[in-house]
Amino acid sequence: MIPRGRFAPSPTGRLHLGNVRSALLGWLWARSLGGEFLLRIEDLDPERSKPEFTDAIFEDLTWLGLDWDGPVWKQSERGAIYDDALRRLADEGRAYQCWCSRAEVARAASAPHVGEEGPVYPGTCREHATPKPGRTPSWRFRVEPGAVSFVDAIHGEVTQDVAREVGDFLIRRIDGVASYQLAVVVDDALSGVTHVLRGDDLLSSTPRQMLLQRALGFSTPTYAHVPLLMQSDGRRLAKRDGASTVAGLRALGWSPERVVGQLAAWSGLGEGAPVSARELVDGFSLARVQREPTVVGS
């Protein structure tokens, strides 16, 4: 099987250096293995996703010398495929309709959990869902008891008790759009992704995605979750920080090689001298990538 990595940004702003570092490291990982590298646009949020930002992603990656293989999938165009995966899960009893609002989940949860899913879902609709007039249901994945473990290429062994820490999680929102977890699993599997490198803010999502992979009969990729780039005040880099975007640095007169060299230095791959992405492929190893968050500026 050909090694295949991917970069999957959301077109909600210009790429910041944290995004681009993940793209660079994922590209280097795939190319150093003699593999392919895919680009996917995760534009399931219609209010924040803008076509001009999609165009800007293409522009920034090309300027940096990061190429990709095959067509670019846009998640906004793949709703029917996600619906088919949901039907498969529902037919097998692994997914069910949930009529609870976020406020109701928060009030009913006995063990609040701070995370991207909010409080642990208490299972209100798991066995006896009651339709509520005027409300559209979401869909949840039925999580069975037991820990999920995997070996991350950066963090080593990771274990999460999804049932206890997250509960039955959303796979389709009340607006009928697939959740991040379901869409990512389906797209990675159908595009043949074998290696996933992304920020470690998504480390806790991986056990949920593994449960979906198993339920849908998909293989699990090799994962590597890299530490984030942080600002001196403890906040991670964000798209609103103009000077921390590729476009912002380009406007200041930075060359692509200077940007790549700086990203390499922050990742433990060099001293910061200008270098092209292609020059970093030979000798690249995840073992060299820094294991701690990097503070990148004031």
C-alpha positions as CSV (number, residue, x, y, z in Angstrom):
1,M,0.0,0.0,0.0
2,I,1.3,3.4,-0.9
3,P,1.8,5.7,2.1
4,R,-0.7,8.5,1.9
5,G,-0.9,11.6,4.1
6,R,-3.2,14.6,4.0
7,F,-3.7,18.2,5.1
8,A,-7.3,19.1,5.8
9,P,-7.7,22.8,6.7
10,S,-11.0,24.7,7.2
11,P,-11.4,27.8,4.9
12,T,-12.4,30.2,7.7
13,G,-9.4,32.5,7.4
14,R,-5.8,32.8,6.1
15,L,-3.5,29.9,7.1
16,H,-1.5,30.8,10.2
17,L,1.9,29.3,11.0
18,G,0.5,26.6,13.2
19,N,-1.7,25.3,10.3
20,V,1.2,25.6,7.9
21,R,3.6,23.8,10.2
22,S,1.2,20.8,10.3
23,A,1.0,20.9,6.6
24,L,4.8,21.0,6.2
25,L,5.4,18.2,8.7
26,G,2.6,16.0,7.2
27,W,4.0,16.7,3.7
28,L,7.6,15.8,4.8
29,W,6.4,12.6,6.5
30,A,4.5,11.5,3.4
31,R,7.3,12.4,0.9
32,S,10.0,10.9,3.1
33,L,8.1,7.6,3.0
34,G,7.9,7.8,-0.8
35,G,4.1,8.4,-0.5
36,E,1.4,10.7,-1.7
37,F,0.0,13.8,0.0
38,L,-3.6,14.8,-0.3
39,L,-5.4,18.2,0.3
40,R,-8.9,18.3,1.6
41,I,-11.1,21.3,2.4
42,E,-13.2,20.9,5.5
43,D,-15.9,23.4,4.8
44,L,-18.9,22.0,6.7
45,D,-19.5,25.3,8.5
46,P,-21.3,27.3,5.9
47,E,-21.3,30.5,7.9
48,R,-17.6,30.7,8.4
49,S,-16.2,28.9,5.3
50,K,-15.5,31.3,2.4
51,P,-14.5,30.5,-1.2
52,E,-11.8,33.2,-1.0
53,F,-10.1,31.4,1.9
54,T,-10.1,28.2,-0.1
55,D,-8.3,30.0,-2.9
56,A,-5.9,31.5,-0.4
57,I,-5.1,28.0,1.0
58,F,-4.1,26.9,-2.5
59,E,-2.1,30.0,-3.0
60,D,-0.2,29.8,0.3
61,L,0.7,26.1,0.0
62,T,1.9,26.6,-3.6
63,W,4.0,29.6,-2.6
64,L,5.6,27.5,0.1
65,G,6.4,24.7,-2.3
66,L,4.0,22.2,-0.8
67,D,2.3,20.2,-3.6
68,W,-0.5,17.6,-3.4
69,D,-1.7,14.6,-5.3
70,G,-5.0,14.0,-6.9
71,P,-8.2,16.0,-6.7
72,V,-9.1,18.3,-3.8
73,W,-12.2,17.0,-1.9
74,K,-14.5,19.6,-0.4
75,Q,-16.6,18.3,2.4
76,S,-19.5,20.6,1.5
77,E,-19.9,18.5,-1.7
78,R,-20.0,15.1,0.1
79,G,-23.1,15.2,2.1
80,A,-24.7,12.2,0.4
81,I,-21.7,10.1,1.2
82,Y,-21.8,11.0,4.9
83,D,-25.6,10.3,4.9
84,D,-24.9,6.8,3.6
85,A,-22.4,6.1,6.4
86,L,-24.9,7.3,8.9
87,R,-27.6,5.0,7.5
88,R,-25.2,2.1,7.8
89,L,-24.6,2.9,11.4
90,A,-28.3,3.3,12.1
91,D,-29.2,0.0,10.4
92,E,-26.7,-1.8,12.6
93,G,-28.0,-0.1,15.8
94,R,-24.8,1.9,16.3
95,A,-26.5,5.3,15.8
96,Y,-29.7,6.9,17.1
97,Q,-31.7,10.1,17.0
98,C,-31.2,12.5,19.8
99,W,-33.8,15.2,20.6
100,C,-31.9,16.9,23.4
101,S,-30.7,20.5,23.2
102,R,-27.3,21.5,24.4
103,A,-28.8,23.1,27.4
104,E,-30.7,20.0,28.3
105,V,-27.6,17.9,28.0
106,A,-25.7,20.3,30.3
107,R,-28.5,20.2,32.9
108,A,-28.7,16.4,32.8
109,A,-25.0,15.5,32.8
110,S,-23.8,14.2,36.1
111,A,-20.1,14.4,35.2
112,P,-19.4,17.7,33.4
113,H,-16.5,17.4,30.9
114,V,-14.7,20.3,29.5
115,G,-13.9,19.6,25.9
116,E,-15.0,20.1,22.3
117,E,-18.2,18.1,22.9
118,G,-19.1,19.8,26.2
119,P,-20.5,17.8,29.1
120,V,-20.6,14.0,28.9
121,Y,-23.8,13.0,27.2
122,P,-26.0,11.2,29.8
123,G,-27.8,8.9,27.4
124,T,-31.2,10.5,27.6
125,C,-32.3,9.4,24.1
126,R,-30.2,6.2,23.9
127,E,-33.0,3.7,24.5
128,H,-36.3,5.6,24.5
129,A,-36.0,8.8,22.4
130,T,-39.1,11.0,22.5
131,P,-39.6,13.2,19.5
132,K,-40.2,16.9,20.4
133,P,-42.6,18.9,18.3
134,G,-40.8,21.7,16.3
135,R,-37.4,20.3,16.9
136,T,-35.1,18.5,14.5
137,P,-33.1,15.6,16.0
138,S,-29.4,15.2,15.8
139,W,-27.8,11.8,15.6
140,R,-25.4,10.2,18.1
141,F,-23.0,7.2,17.9
142,R,-23.7,4.5,20.5
143,V,-20.5,4.1,22.5
144,E,-20.0,0.8,24.3
145,P,-18.1,0.5,27.6
146,G,-14.4,0.0,27.4
147,A,-11.2,1.9,26.8
148,V,-9.8,2.7,23.4
149,S,-6.0,2.6,23.0
150,F,-3.6,3.4,20.2
151,V,0.1,4.3,19.8
152,D,0.7,7.8,18.6
153,A,3.9,8.4,16.7
154,I,4.6,11.5,18.9
155,H,2.9,10.8,22.2
156,G,3.3,7.1,22.5
157,E,0.5,5.0,24.0
158,V,-2.8,6.9,24.4
159,T,-5.9,5.5,26.2
160,Q,-9.3,7.0,26.6
161,D,-12.5,5.7,28.1
162,V,-14.8,7.3,25.6
163,A,-18.0,6.0,27.2
164,R,-17.1,7.6,30.5
165,E,-15.2,10.7,29.3
166,V,-17.4,11.7,26.3
167,G,-20.4,9.4,26.1
168,D,-22.5,8.9,22.9
169,F,-21.1,11.6,20.6
170,L,-22.7,13.6,17.8
171,I,-22.3,12.3,14.2
172,R,-24.9,14.5,12.6
173,R,-26.0,18.0,13.8
174,I,-29.5,19.2,14.0
175,D,-29.0,21.2,10.8
176,G,-28.5,17.8,9.0
177,V,-24.8,18.3,8.4
178,A,-22.3,15.5,9.3
179,S,-20.2,16.1,12.4
180,Y,-16.4,16.6,12.1
181,Q,-15.8,13.1,13.6
182,L,-17.9,11.3,11.0
183,A,-16.8,13.3,8.0
184,V,-13.1,13.0,8.8
185,V,-13.4,9.2,9.3
186,V,-15.3,8.7,6.0
187,D,-13.0,10.9,4.0
188,D,-9.8,9.5,5.3
189,A,-11.0,6.0,4.6
190,L,-12.4,6.5,1.2
191,S,-9.3,8.5,0.0
192,G,-6.9,5.8,1.3
193,V,-5.2,7.9,3.9
194,T,-2.7,5.8,5.9
195,H,-0.8,8.5,7.9
196,V,-2.4,11.4,9.7
197,L,-0.3,14.2,11.2
198,R,-2.2,17.0,12.9
199,G,-2.0,19.3,16.0
200,D,-2.3,17.6,19.4
201,D,-5.4,19.6,20.2
202,L,-7.1,16.8,18.2
203,L,-5.5,14.0,20.1
204,S,-8.6,13.4,22.2
205,S,-10.7,13.1,19.0
206,T,-8.8,10.0,17.8
207,P,-10.4,7.4,20.0
208,R,-13.9,8.5,18.8
209,Q,-12.7,8.3,15.2
210,M,-11.3,4.8,15.9
211,L,-14.7,3.7,17.2
212,L,-16.3,4.9,14.0
213,Q,-13.6,3.3,11.9
214,R,-14.3,-0.1,13.5
215,A,-18.1,0.3,13.2
216,L,-17.8,1.1,9.5
217,G,-15.2,-1.5,8.7
218,F,-12.4,1.0,8.0
219,S,-8.7,0.6,8.7
220,T,-7.1,2.9,11.3
221,P,-4.3,5.2,10.0
222,T,-1.0,5.8,11.8
223,Y,-1.4,9.0,13.8
224,A,1.1,11.6,14.8
225,H,-0.2,14.6,16.9
226,V,2.4,17.4,17.1
227,P,2.6,20.0,19.9
228,L,1.1,23.4,19.0
229,L,2.8,26.6,18.3
230,M,2.0,29.0,21.2
231,Q,2.1,32.7,21.7
232,S,4.1,34.1,24.7
233,D,0.8,34.8,26.6
234,G,-0.1,31.1,26.5
235,R,-2.6,31.3,23.6
236,R,-2.1,29.1,20.5
237,L,-1.7,30.9,17.2
238,A,-5.0,31.9,15.5
239,K,-6.0,33.0,12.1
240,R,-6.9,36.5,13.5
241,D,-3.2,37.1,14.2
242,G,-2.2,38.7,10.9
243,A,1.5,38.7,11.5
244,S,1.3,35.0,12.2
245,T,-0.2,34.1,8.8
246,V,1.7,33.2,5.7
247,A,0.1,36.1,3.9
248,G,1.2,38.5,6.7
249,L,4.8,37.3,6.5
250,R,4.8,37.5,2.7
251,A,3.6,41.1,2.9
252,L,6.5,41.8,5.2
253,G,8.9,40.5,2.5
254,W,9.6,37.1,3.8
255,S,10.6,34.5,1.2
256,P,9.1,31.0,1.1
257,E,12.5,29.5,2.2
258,R,12.7,31.8,5.2
259,V,9.2,30.8,6.3
260,V,10.0,27.1,5.8
261,G,13.3,27.5,7.6
262,Q,11.6,29.1,10.6
263,L,8.9,26.4,10.8
264,A,11.7,23.8,10.6
265,A,13.5,25.4,13.5
266,W,10.4,25.5,15.6
267,S,9.9,21.8,14.9
268,G,13.4,20.7,15.8
269,L,14.5,20.2,12.2
270,G,17.1,22.9,11.8
271,E,18.6,26.2,13.1
272,G,16.3,28.5,11.1
273,A,18.4,29.1,8.0
274,P,16.3,29.6,4.9
275,V,15.6,26.2,3.2
276,S,13.1,24.8,0.7
277,A,10.5,22.2,1.7
278,R,12.0,19.8,-0.8
279,E,15.5,20.1,0.7
280,L,14.1,18.9,4.1
281,V,12.7,15.6,2.7
282,D,16.0,13.7,2.8
283,G,16.8,12.8,6.4
284,F,13.3,13.7,7.7
285,S,12.2,11.6,10.7
286,L,9.4,12.1,13.2
287,A,11.9,11.2,15.9
288,R,13.5,14.6,15.4
289,V,10.3,16.6,15.8
290,Q,10.1,18.6,19.0
291,R,7.8,17.0,21.6
292,E,7.0,20.2,23.6
293,P,4.9,23.3,22.6
294,T,6.9,26.1,21.0
295,V,6.5,29.7,22.0
296,V,6.9,31.7,18.8
297,G,6.7,35.4,19.7
298,S,5.4,38.2,21.8
